[in-house]
Amino acid sequence: MKPMNTTAGNFPLSKPVLVWLLSIAAHVGFCQELLINEIMSSNATTLQDNDGDFSDWIEIYNASEQILNLEGYQLSDNPSNPSKWVFPRVEISPKGFLLVWASGKDKVVGSSIHTNFSISAAGEEIILSDPQGELLDKLEAIEIPTDISYGRKADGSFDFAFFSRPSPAASNQLGQTTLGLTPQITPSAAPGFYSGEITLNLTATDSETIIYYTLDGYAPTTSSPRWTQTKTLTDRSAADNVYSMIRTTNHGGERGYRSPDGKVRKGTIIRTLAVKPGYEPTEQTFSYFLFPKGPDQYSLPVFSLVTDREHLFSPETGLFVPGNTYDASHPQPHYTGNYFQRGDEWERPANISYFEKSGGLGFQDQVGIRIHGGVTRHFPLKALRVYLRPSYGNSSLDYPLFSERSYRDARRFILRGSGNDYGDTYFRDAFAQQLVSHLDLDYQAYEPSILFVNGEYWGIHNIRERQDKHYLHNLYGVDPENLDILTRRNTPEEGDAKQYDFAIQRLSQLDPTNPASFEEIETYFDLDNHIDYMITQIYVANTDWPHNNIDFWRERVNYSPELPKGRDGRFRWILYDTDFGLGHVNNADHNSIKWVTSRTGQGGQEWPNLVFRKLLEYPTYRDRFISRFLDQLNTTFQPQRASALLAELKERIAPEMEEHIKRWRQPSSMAVWHDRVSHMDRFVQDRQHFVRAHLKDHFQLKNDINLRLDVSDPAAGFIQVNNTMIHPSTTGVSGFTYPWFGHYFEGIPLRLSAEPSPGYLFDHWLVNGQRREDLELHLMLDDDADIQAMFVQDPDESLSVVHYWFFDTGIENDIPLTMLPSSYSATESQGLLHYLPAPTNSTSPGIMDRVNDPTQINLDGNLLDELGLDASSMRGIRVRNPLEIDGQKGYLLLNLPMTGFKEPKLSAAVSRTSNGPRMLSLSYRTHETEDWIQTGLSVTEFELETEYTLLEVRLEGQTGIAHNSNFQLRIDFSDNTENNSGNVRFNNISLEAFPLIGADLVTRIPINKREQHEIFIEKIYPNPASERVTIDLSTHKLHEIIEIRVLDATGTEITSITEIHSGNLSLETVNWAPGLYLVQVLGRNLTESHKIIRR
């Protein structure tokens, strides 16, 4: 690549009204010749990059008298990763300027250079370093308004300013400075929900600022009224409807426009413009809802969308109306109108506020909005696609919009009116996707909400993910600029179709009977994902697919089995828009197998069914598809499970449906809505039976097989059928797991594996009473079968300490104690010991305090050494005068988080004085809201002696204990609790338990030390493993990892990895011998160990 020579240049500039906050921060400069001269973090109209996008940019200035080659120099927006982006070979002239696009695109096209990061409009550090990593220049975080730049007043100087006329790639002396934005005004009452009228005042920071405002949704100007005095806000719901009376479609019929049944609820929208001489004006939006129930008015979160009326309702530019683009002469006129227009020119600016169910403000952002969807655009209730862009303000949310997702930086999301389900259940597609969200699918998360438009109630809208390149980045960490995303037959939305077309060609060319052919095909397509995708679409009976609503994608990398799913270069399918399913168009008896296996699909074309038909020619795919489908019919699609989830989702929106129906009058009544939900329920009640029959008929399967599975002890282990664990943690498997019953077919291969719990070993199988000792069973059943896995205790496996209390001189003497944290905890949350005395007027009230009474009973010397504690400093605690007064008792309460553990055992040294209570009574509960119970305790009453004795209490075989962070144990005092001069003493309290299978077993680190660190490994799966195990690493801790190594049970190193660049690590385990392995992560300050079981 030839060096790029960059010099000063001229760029056309423009500037809209500015709306963003401004915070001033210091600049850190260094005496260097290469400097950050100017930056723009919110580029709306100033300058386009080579792709036509308004990207952020950074201007570098060469203050020296010589040409500088920047190859190897570094730019970053992350102080902990200064080498985040490295310059290519490029030269910068003496006293010259280099413009670098901070676009996140990470590419070089001609003279255009793009970094792999963009700049947050809210402000973040920009760091320039030399090739050795030495810091050359740094701009501290500073919030910069839209189309305003921030830089040096004079090139290379240390005097900084904001520029209302920026000068990218040119001298800053050509720019025009501004003092910044007018400071924000402050409302006397926070936006949100109130149960009565409120008095509101808006105040500026100084007397020079003038506040202009509007109440009709329009953006204020300096011709708008001035805010000069306090105003009283009241409920406006009795006012005439305005926006809801505007027709949002031209056609009639069942799904045509209908005016609301009465007056809709209305909030008060205040838009303000703060103007101060020498500063840019600042716009703000405040939404107030004064309804009878205040914050409890709605059971769902509420969006307030505010924008100029013309953006939604004018014939020329309105998104919600037929408008000037409606063509009455068109053969299908209802498929014309403004709402069918697409692209940047049909995106409108808006302000959106999100109020949580509590009524408090979750977030507020300037956004862009477009109409979303296909033919449903002509329905009265429109779906909105919401865009966050630097040109509006923030490039992404800083809020966890979806409770089921871990990310909080969505760049786009959808407010959906339920698509083709409009007027029916309003959650059909959401239910379909929630039903299978645990499968290997790229599905859309869901949260229901209420929308207000310019203050008027607009009804229920489903918050859904926008499945685009940013969505895939959030799920898998892929490079959003390095993807192939295709739709329908093979139309690219991102990237191109070359790899897909090649894969389809090979699918048709290869011999399906040759096992090597299938191995090749599996390098092109993620077939586990494809099978789950096909199973889902077939089960829900979606007939608006596969000729439509079909998208698939891959990251543009060469296939590698070492890479995790989504990152391995194979195509995956995206699940969306199943509105035609679940009884909407067809009943439960619809033969969807026939629908997707006929030679020609909808419209007489072959391509919709081609991939599935060709794959079914491969025996391995056929068997995997049938087995996987049967497994899911036995679990995921169990009628009682599907019906329960349906009822749950119905209950979430039921309190809001009556008001929604009055707004849109679709469906016509609550009774009709209940009936349509019931129709969907009847579908899931019957669908399992029909699908099983369709599978049997199409694949010419033989007799039905009833499979009964059992285990010798549910606490000792479980059985896995194919890839489905028959375990309470598996979706569709009930809490009372065994015996378990499944339904299969004669001639379909079954693989059963026995998975022992920690502390147990697999011993043998009983297959119809016959002993089998294989660890895995590969069966081709020809009749009903009764199979039991027999487990025995592992003599070499022991309990692990979960919590331990050591009472020493660190506890002050003669001080009443109410709570003592554990000295050691293996869980993220510490154990806590509380004493709750009975209320008393006695002169000797019950207290807990330190006592000088050490003992060797239950002392864990090894743990004390690890904690750095001295056994000679041991003291103890006593509960003095644990009186029972008027039926009320004093008691000890132990909070014992069990995250990652099961089957606890409590041990302690206990004693009493001669006048103290003679008995202890024990009980437990799984949550603080539950009742205390004693079921499953090995000891419920314990007699105290005047010398220390060992109290040991086990709790086995009870549901709700394992992996429960809310587990509590209670110790009551009885027999002689009327005496006010006795006490009970405790020492060396421990809770031990068995680690759960697959749980992360972190090397023991005391709580007080662990707080200084964060774990490296977030998840290991599957665990136990057979052919491959995936390790999810904490991405922000990668730079601290020195080495990852795997050891076998003898301590022999199996593998070692020192080059770690990804948050996902995939290890092939097919050649490992069955048994226990240890994965160790060696960090700079921490070594972390986890168990892996190779089955």
N, C-alpha and C positions, 0 to 999 in steps of 0.2 A: 504494500500500500504506500502510495506517495504521500509525503507530508502535506498537510493542508495549511496553507498560508492565509491567515485571517487578519484583516485590517478593519479600520473603522468604516462604517457604512450608514446609510440613512434608511429609516423605516417609517412607513405611514402609521400614524397613531390616532387612536380615538378613545374617548372615556365616557362611560355611562355614569348615572347617579350612583354614588357609593353608599353601601348599606352596612358595612361591617365594623365590628368593634376594633379598637386600637389599644394595644398595651405597649408601653415603651420599655425596652430592655437595653442593657449595655452592650457595646461592641468590644470584642477583644481583638486587638491588633498586635502584630509582631513586625519587627524591623526586617521585612523581606521585600524582595522585588516583585514577587508574584502575589496578587491580592484578589480577594473577592470584592468587586467594585460595585455591583448592583444586582438585586434579585427581585423576582416577581413571583408570588406564591398563589395568586388568584387572577388568572389571565382570562378575561371574558371576551374582549374585543381588541386588545392591544396589538397582538402579533400572532400570526399562524405559523406553525411549524411546517415541515415539508410534506406532512400528511394532511394538512388542512386543519389540524387540531390547535386549539388555543392552550398550549401546554405551559407549565411553569418554566422559568428559565433563570439561569445564573450567568452573570457576566464576569469573566476573569480579565484582569488588567495586568499587563507587563510594564512595570514601572522602570525597567532597566533600559540600557542603551544597546542591548544585543538581542538577537533572535533566541527564543527559548523553545526547546523541544520538550513537550509535556508528557511524552510517553512514560508510563509508570507512575505518574503523579496520581493522587487519590482525592476523591470527593465523597462526602458522606453527609447523611442527616442523622447519624446515630453515633454518639460519642464512644459507645462501647465497641463500635465496628468502624473505625476511621477509614478502612480500605474497602468499604462497601462497593464503591465503583472506582475503576482504574481507567485513566485516560489512555486512548489509543495513541498511535504515532501522529502527532499534530504539532505544528509550530505556531508560535504567536510572535508577531513582529514587535520591535522595540516601540514602547509607548502605544502598543496596539491592544485590541480587545478580542476576546474569544467568547462567543455566545454558546452556552451549553444548555440544551433542553432538558429540564428535570421532569421528564415525561413518564418515567417508569418503563419505557420501551426498550432500553438497553440495546441500542443499535447505532451503526454509523452508516449514513446514506449520503454519499458525496461529501459536501461540507457540513452536513447536519449531524451533530453528535447528540445522542440521547443517553442519559443516565438510566440506571435501574431503579431509581426512586423519584418520587415527586415530593413537593414541599407542602406541608400542611398549612392551610390558610390561618390556622389558629396559632402558628408559630412553632418552629423547631430549629435547632442549631444546624448551621451549615459549616462544614469543616473542610479545609483544604490542607493536604499533607504532601510531603515530597515522597519519592519512591522508597525511602528508608522508613517512612512512617512518622517523620518529624513534622510537628504541627507548624504550618506556615501562616495560616490565617483562620479566623473563626468569627462567624456572626452568631451571637446569642439568639435564643428564641424570641421572635417578635411577631406580633399579629399585624398583618398588612392588609389593608382594604383591597377590594376588587379593582383591578386595572390601575392600581397604584404600585409603584416600585419603591424599594428602600435601598439607599446606597450612599456613596461618598459624595458630598457636595462638589468637591473637586476631585478629579481622578487621582487615586492613590493617597488622598488626605485622610485624616482621622476625624473629620467633621462630617457627621451623617445626617441625612434628611429623607423625608418622603418626597416622591416625585409624582405630581398629578399628570405630568407629561413625561413618561419614561423615555430613556434613550438606550435601548438594547443595542449592543455591539457598536456603540458610539460614545463620544465623550459625555460625561454627565453634565458638563457645563451647557450642553444643548437642551437639557431637560428643564422642567419648571417645577419648583418645589412647592410643597404645601405643609401646613403645620400638622396635618393629619385629619382624623375624623372628629367631628363634634362629639364630645363625651355623651354616653348614653344617659337617657333620662331614667328616673326611678319611680315606679308606681308605689303608692302607699299600701296597696293590697296586691298580693301575688296573683297572677292569672290562674284560673282554675274554677272550681265548683264551690258555690255558696248556697246555703239554704234560705237566705233572706236577702233583702236589699243591702247594699254596701255603699259606703261613702268613699270615693276615689279621688286622689289627687296625683298629678304627675309633676315631678320636680326635676329641674335641671341642676347641674353642679355649680352654675354661676349665673349672674344676672344678665350676661351678654347673650345667653342662649334663648332663642325664641322657639316655642313648641307649636307646630301646626298639627291638626288632627282631622280625621274623618271617622264616621260611624257607619258608612254605607259600603264598606269593602274596597273602595277606590284608594289608590295610593295618594297621600296628601301632597300638595304643592304649597308654595309660598302664597298662593291665593286662597288656600283653605282656611277655615276658622283657626284662631289662636286659642290655645289652652291657657286660661287665665285664672280659673277658680275651681274649687272642689265640685265634683258632680256626684249625684246619687244614681246608682245603677240598680235596676229592678228587672224582674223576669219579663222578657219581651214576648213570651209565647202567645199572648193574646193579640199581638199585632198581626196584620194581614200577611199571608204568605206572599213571598216575592219570587225567589228563585225556583221554588218547587212548583210554581204555576207555569213555568216555561216548558213547552213541549220539547222533549229530548229524543223524539223519534216521530216520523211522519206517518207510520203505518198504524193500523188499528189491530183489532183481534185480541186474543188472550194475552199476547205479550206486547201490546201497544201501550202508548202513554195513557196514564190515568191520573187525574189530579188527586191530591191527598184527600183522605176522608177527614175533613176538619183542619184545624190549624196545627201546624207542626211546632215542635219546641224550637225556641230561638235564643241564641246567646247574644252577647254584646261584643262586637269586634271593634277595637280601637286601633287605628293605624296612625302612627305619628311620624313627623319629620322635625328633627332638631337641627337648627341652623345657628351657626356661630361665625362671626366675621373671621376670615383667614383660614377657616377649616372647611373640610368637605362635610356636607350634610349627612345625618345619620337617620335611617329609617328603622322603626321598630313596630312590632305587632303584638297586641295583647288580647287574649280571648278570655271572656268571663261568662260563666254559665250560672245563672241564679235560678235554681229549680227547687221545688219543695223539699226534696230529699238531700239536697246538697251533694257532697261527695259520694253518697250512696244512691244517687239517681240511676246509675248504670252499673251492671255487674261485669261489664267488659271495659277494656281501655277505650279511650276516646281520642280520635284525631280531629283537629280543627284545621281545615284547609282554607287559606285566605289568599285571594288573588283578584285582580281587576275583573269586573263583570265581563268585559269584552273578551277576555281570555277563555271564558267558558260558554258565553251565551250570545255573542254577536254573530250575525250572519257571515261576516267577513273572516273572523278569526276564532270564533267560539268552538271549543272542542266538544261540547255536549249537545250541539244542535245540528239539524240537517244542514242549515246554512246555505250559502251560495253554491256549494259544490253538490248539492242534492239535484239529481236529474230525474224529473218525473217521467221523461220519455224513455228512460232506460228500460230494457226488458225486465230487469229486476231492480226497480228504483229503490227498494229498501236496502240495497247493498251499495248505495251511494250516500254522500253526505259528508260534512266536515269530519265526523267521527271515523270515517274510513281513510282519512289522510294520514300519512306517515312521514317520518324523517325529522331532521333538525328543525325545519321550518314550521312544523306542527308541534313543537315543544313550547310550553308556556311556563314562565316563572311564577313561583308561588311561595308562600310561607306556610310551613306545616308545624303544628304543635302536637305532641303526644302526651296525653294525660293518663297516668296509670290508674288501675282500678281503685286505688285509694283516693284518687282525685288530684294527686300531686303531679307536677310537670316532670315528665321523663326526659324529653328532649325537645328542642325547637331548632329548626334549620330552614334556610333558604334552599329551595329545591327547584327542579324542573319537573313538569308533569306532561305525560302523553296518554292518549287512549291506548289501552292494551286489549289484545284478543283478536279473534277472527270474525266470523259472521255475527258473533254476539255483540259487536259494536253497535248494531242498530237496536239493541234492546234498550228500554228506557233507563235502566241502571247501568252505567258504564263502569268498566274496570279501568283503574288508573295505574300507570307505571310511573314510579317516583324515582328521580335521578338526583344523586348528590354529586356535585361537580365543583372544582375549584372556582369556576367562573361564577358560581352562585355564593360560594363560601367554603364550606368543608367538602373535601373530596369523598368522605365516607362518614357514616354514623359513628358515634362513640357511645353505643348503647346496645345491650343484649336484647334485640328485638324478638328473638325466638328462644323460648326457654329450653328447647331441645337441642340447640346448637351452642357450641362453645365460643364462636367468634362474636365480636361486637362491632365490626367495622364494615357492615353492609354498604355497598355503593349504590345499589338499586334494590327496590322491593316493589311489590304489587299490592294494591288495594282492590281486591277482586269481588265482584258482585255475584260470584258463584257460577259464572259462565252460563252454559246451557242448563244449569240447574236453577236458573232464575225463576222464581215463582213456585219452586218445589220445596226442597228441604233446606237449601242454602248452605249445606256442608257436605254434599255428596262426594266431590273429588277429595276434599279434606279427609273424609272418613276413609276412602279407598287408600289414600297414601299413608295415613296413620296406621291402618291395618297392617301394612307391610313395611313399616319404617325400620324394622329390625333386620330386614333382609339385605342382600348385597345390591342395593339400589341407590341411584342418585335421585332421590325424591324431593318434593317441596315441603319444607316445614310450614306449619300453620298456627295462626293465632286469630281468633275472631275479634272484631273491634266494631266500634260505632264511629261513623263519620259525620261531621258537620261541615257544610260548605258555606263560606261567608256568613257563618252564624246560624244557618238553617239546618235542621236535622235532615240527614241524607241516608240514614239507615245502616244496616249491618254490612260490613265489608270484611272479607277474609284477608288477613295479612299473609302474603305468600312470598316465597323467595323468587326472584327473577333468575331463571336458570341460564346464565350466560358465562362468559369467561371469568368474571369476577366471582361468581358463585363457585365455580370449579376451583379457583384459587383459594377461596375460603375453606373449601372442604378438603382439598388435597395438597395445597401448597404449590400447585403447578404455576408455571410462568404463563400469565394470561395472554402474553403476546406470542406464545409458541404453541398454539393449539389448532387442531382441525375440529371444527364443530360443523356438522352437516345436518341437513333437514330433509324430510321426505325421501326421495330416491337417493340423491347424493348432492344436493345443492349446498355449497359452502356458505356458512354464516361467518366463520373465521377460518383462516388457512385455505386449504384446497382439498380436493377429493382424490388426489393421485394415489395415496396409499390405500384408501378404501376401494377404489376401482380395481387396483391390483389384487387386493385380498378377495374381492368378489370373483375376479377372473380365476384365481387359483382355486377357490371353492368349487367352481364348475369344472376345472381341469383335472383335479386330483382324483385318485381312485379311493372311494370311501371304504373299501374293504381292506385297505392297507393301513395298518396302525400308524405308520410314519406319516401318512397323509393327515391324520387327525392331529398328530403332534405339531405339524406345520400350521394347520388352521388355528390351533390354540395359541400360536404366536401372533396372530393377527387380531383375534377377538377374545375379550374377556368372557369366556363361556359361562363361568359361574354367575356373572352379572346378567348375561343374556338369558340364561335359564330362569332366573328369578324374575326378570322383566317379562318374559313370555308367560310364566305362570300367573303373574299378577294380572296382566291384561286379559288372559283367558278366563280367570276366575271372575273378574268383575264384569265380563261380557261386554267389553268396550267395542262398539262397532263404528266409532268415529276414528278408527285405527285399524290396520297399520298403513293404509293409504294416506293418512293424515295424522297430524299430532305425533310424529315420530322424529326424534333427534338423537344423534349419537356423536361421540367425540373421542379424541385421544390427545395426549401430549405428544408433540412432534419430536420423539426420541426413538432411537433404535430399541427394539424389544430386548429386555433383559429380565430373566426370572429373578434376579437379585433385587429388583426394584419393587416397591410396594404397589398395591393396587392404585390405579389412577395415575401412576407415574411410570408405568412399564411400557408405554408406547402402544398398548392395545386399545381397540375401540370398546367403549362402554355405551350403554343406552340410558337415556334420561326419561324418567317417568313424569308425565304431566297430562293434564286435561283428560280425565277419565269420566267426564260428565255424562256420556252416553251410556255408562255402565250402571250396574247395581239396580237394574229394574227400570231405569229411566226410559229406555227404548225397548228392551227385550226382557222377558221374564227369566226366572231362574233356570228354565229348561233349555235356554238358547245353547245350541251346539257350537261353542266358540272354537273347539278343536277343528271342526269342519271349516269354520270361517277362516282360519289361518293356515290351513293345509290344502285348500283348493288351488288349482293351478293358476287361476286368475282371481285377483282380489276385486275390491270395489272398483267399478268402472271398466272391468274387463282387462286390466293390466296385470302383467306377471310379476313386476318388481316388488309389490308390497309383501308377497309371501315367499319370495325367492330364497332369502337367506335361511329362513326357518325350514322350508322344504328341503333345501340342500343339506342342512345340518342333520336333519333327521335321517338322511341316508347313511350317516356314520353311526355304526352300532353303539359306540361308546357314548356319543351325545344322546342317542335315543334312550339308552338305559339310564344315563344320569338325569335326563329330563323327567322320565317317568318316576324314578325313585325319589327325586327331589320334590316332585309334585305330590306324590303320595305322602311324603314326610310332612309337607305343609298342610295337606288336607287333614292329617292327624293332629296338627298343632295350631298353626296360624289361623287356618280357616275352620276351626271347630265352631259349630253354630253358636254355642253358648259364649265363646270368647268374642266372636264377631258381634253378637247381639249386645253383649255387655259394653263393648267399646262404642257401639252405635248409641246406646242409651246415655253413655257418659258425654259424648259430643252433643247430643240433643239437649241434654240438661244445661250445657254451657250457654247456649243461646236462647233457650226457652223463655227466660224472663224478659228478653228484649224483642221477641217475635211479634207481640201484639202491636207495639208502636211501629215496628217496621212494616207490618201489614197495612196499617192505617196510612203510612206514607206512600207505599207503592201499590197497595191493593192487589198484590200478587204474593201468595195465593189469596183467595177471596176471604178466608177466615182462619182462625186458629184451628177449628175442627178439620178443615181441609189440610192444613199443614200437618197436624198430627196423623192424619190418614196417609199422607204421602211419606212421612217418616216410617209409618207402620208397613207400608208397601216395601220399602227398602229393607226393613227388618225381616219381612217374609222371604225376601230374596236370599238373605244370608242364612236363614234357617234352612232353606231348601237347596241352596247352590251346591253344597258339598256332595250331596247324593247324586245330583245330575252330572257334575263334572267327573266324578268317579266312574259313572256309567259311560260317559262319552270317551274317557280314556280307554276303558275296557273294550268298547266297541271299535274305536278307530285303530288301536294297536293290536286288536285281536288277542287280547289277554285272556288267560284261562280262568280257573276258579278263584273266587275270593278266598283270601287267607286271613284268618284272625290270629293276631300275634299278641300273646300275653307275656309281659316282662315283669320280673320281680328281682329284688336283691335281698341278701340275707339280713342286712341292716341298712336302712336308709342313711344313717350317719356314717357308714363305712365306705360308701362309694355309690356310683351310679353307672348306668349303661348308656352308651352312645349308639344310636341307630344311624348308619350312614354318616352324615355330618350333623345330626341333630342330637343334642344332649337331652336325655330324659331326666331332667333336673328341674327343681322349682324355679331356677333362674331363667329357664328357657320359655320364651313367649308361647303361650298355648298349652303349657304343661301345668296342671293344677298344683297347688301347694301340697296336697296329699298325693304324692307322685306315684307310689307303688302300691299294688300292682298297676301297671300301665297297659292300656290296650290300644293296639294299632291295627289298621286294615290295609292289607297289601294284596298282591295278585300272585298266583302260581307262575313260576318261571322268571320273576323279576329278582335280580340278585340283591341280597341284603348283606350289609357288613355291620356286625355288632362288636363293640369293644367295651371292655370293663375298665372303668376309671376309678381306682381306689382314692379315698380321701387321705390326707396326711395322717399318719399314725396307723394306716391299714395297708394290707397287701391283697392283691387278687389271688384267690386260691384255685377256683375251678368253676366251670359252668355245669348246670343241670339242664340238659336239653330233652324235654319230654321225659325227665327222670334219669336220663343217661349222662354220666359224667364225661365232660370234655375239658381239657386243660389248656387249650389254645388261648392266648391272650386276646386274639381276634377271631371271630367266627365269620366265615364267608359262606352264606347259605343260599340255596335255591329251593325254597320251600314248595312242597306239593300238597301240604295239608296244614291245618291249624297247628300252632306250636305254642308250647309253654316253656319259657326259658328263664332261668334264674342265675344271677351272678352271685357267687359266694366269696365273701371277703373275710379276712382274719386280721387281727391286730398285728402291727409291725413291732416286734420287740426292740428294734433299733431306733424307732421314732419317738420323740418325747414332746411334751408340752413346751410352749414358748411363754416366757414372761411377757405379759401385756402391760400391766401396771404394777408398780411397787412403791410402798411407802416406808421410808426409813426415818424414824423420829429421833433427831439428834439435838445437839446444843444450839443448832441454828434456830430452833423454836424457843422463843422467849419464855422464861419461867414466870409463873403466877399471873399469866395474862389469859383471860377467857378467849377461847378459840371457837370460831364458827365454821371455818372452812380451811382445809389443808390440801394443797395440790399434791399429786403424786411426785415422788422423787425421780421416777423413770416412767416413761410411757412409750410403747412401740407404735402407737397410733398418732395421727396428726394432732388429735385433741387430747389434752391431758386428763387423767383421772382426777376426780375431786371428791374429798371426804367432808361431809357436812354433819354438824350436830344441830338438831332441832329440838330444843327442850319444850316440855309442856309448860303452858302459862301458869304462873304461880305467884302467890303473895308471900311465900315462905321467906324467912330471913336467910335461908340457905338455898337459893335457887339453883337449879341444875345448870352446870356449865361443863365445857370440855377444856382441859388444859394439859400442859406438859407434866409428866411425872418422871422422877429419876428411878426407873425400874427396868434395867436392861435384861435381855434374855438371848440365848443362842437359838431358841426355837424359831424355825422358819427364816433364819438369817441366810441371805444369799450373798456369801462373801465374794464370789466372782463378780457379781453385778456391782457390789460396792467398790471393788477395785476398778472396774471399768468406769464407774461414775466419779472416781477420785474421792470417795468418802471413807472416813476412818471409823471402823467398827467400835473403837474405844469411846467414841463420842455418843454412842447410843444412849437414849433416854427412854421415852415411851409417851403415850397419852392416856388420860383417864377421863371417863365420863362420870362426873360427880353428881350424886343425888338425882339419878334419872327417874324422877317421881312420876307416878300416875295420879292425875288429879281430875276428878269429875269425868272419868272415862277417857281423858286425853293423855297420851303418852309422849315422853321424849324418845327420840330414836336417832340412829345414825343413818345417813343417806349417802350411798356411794354412787357417783356417776362414773360408769365404766364403759367408755366407748369400745366397741368390738369390731371396728372397721377392719376387714381382712381376716377375721378370726371366727371360730365357732367353738361350741362346747366348753364353756368356761369352768374353771375350778378356783374357788376362793379359799385362801389359806391365811391364818393369822395366829399369833400367840395371844391367848386371852386368859384373864384371871379376874378375881373379884376380891374385895376386902370382906371381912367377916360380916359386916352389916350391909353389904351390897346385894343387888339383885342376884338370884340364883340361876336364872335361865335367860338364854337368848332365843329369840324367835326370828326366823329368816323368811323373807319373801322377795319377789322381784316384779318388775314390769318392763315392758318393751318401749314405753313412751310415757312421758310425764302426765299425759291425759288419760292413761289407762289405769285400771284397778290393779292393786297389788295381789299377786297370786303366788302359790307355792308348788304348782304342778311341775313335776320333773326334778325337784330338788332332792338330792341324796340325803340331806339333813334339813329338817325344818325347825327342830328344837335342839338346843345344846345346853347341857348342864355345866355351869361354871364351877371351878375349883378356886381355892385360895392361893394356889400356885399356878404358874403359867401352864396351860395345856394347849395342844394344837387343834385348832378348829379347821376342818376341811369340808367344803361343800362343793359338790359337783352338780352341773346342770346339763343334761344330755337329752338329745332326741326331741327338743322342743322347737317349733317354728318361731320365727321372728327374732331369734337371738343372734344368729350368725350375721356378720357384717352390719350390725346395728349400732350406729353412733349414739343412740339414745338409751341404751340399756342401763337400768338402775337396779341396785340391790339395797334392801332395807334391813337393818338390824334393830329389833325391838327388845326391850328389857321387861322381864316379868318375874313374878314371885319375889316378894319383899321389895316392891317399888314404892311403898309408903314411907320407908325409912329415909330420913333426910341427912344421914351421916355416912352412907356407904358409896362405893364407886366400883366401876368396871374398868379394867385396864386392857389396852391393846398395844401390840408391837409387831413389827415386820409383816405388815399386811401385803399380800400379793394376790394378783389375779393372773392365772395362767390359762392358755387356751391353745387349740390346734389351729394353725394357719389354714385358710381356705385354699382350695385348689385355684391356681391362677392368680391368687392375690399377690401384690407386690410385697416382698419380704425385705424391707429395708434393713441394712445393717444397723445394729442397735446403737442409736445415738440419743443421749439424754435430751429431754425437751429443751433444757436451757442452752444446749449446744446446737440442736437441730434448728432452732429458730434463726441461726445465722446462715443457714443454707437452704437450698431448695432441691428437691429431688431431680435426678437426671432423667430417669425412666418414668414415663407416664402410664404406659400400658404394654403388656406382653400378651400376644394372642396368635393363634390359639394356644392354650396351655392347659392340658397336655397337647403336644404337637406330634405330628406323624411325619410329614414330608418337609414342612417349612414352618418357621416361627418368625413373626414380625415383632420388632421392638420399636415402639413410639417414644422418641426422645423429646425432651423439653427443648424446643428450638432456641429459646433465648439463653440456654445453658451450654450449647454446643461448643462454644469457644473455651469452656473450662474443662472439657473432657480431654484427657491425655491418651487414654487407651481403654478399649473394651475387650475383655477376654472371657472365654468360656472354658470352664473346668469340669472334668467328670467327677464321679464320686470319690475317686482316689486322689484327686487334686492335680491330675495330669491336664495340661493345657490342650484344649481341642482346637481352638482358633484364637487369633488376636487381631484386632483392628485398630489402627492408629490414624487412618485418614477418614475422618467423619465430617461429611459436608451436608448431610441431609438429616431431617428429623425422623426419617423412617429407615430402619435397618432390617433387612430381610436375610435370614440365615437358613440355608438348606440343612435339614436334619435327617434326611432320608438314610444317610450312612451312619448315623449315631446309633449305638446300641441302646435298646430300651433301658430306661433307668432315670436317675436324678442327675441334673446338671446345675451348675452355678454360673450365672453370668455376673461378672464384676465390672463395674464402671469406675475407673480410676480418674478422679478429678484433682484439681489443684489443692483443694482443702478437704476433700471428702471422698471416701470409697464407699460405694453402694453395691449391695449384693442382692440378687434375686434368684429364685429357684425356677428351673424349667424342667418339666417332666416329658421325656421322650417315651411315647407309648409303644 
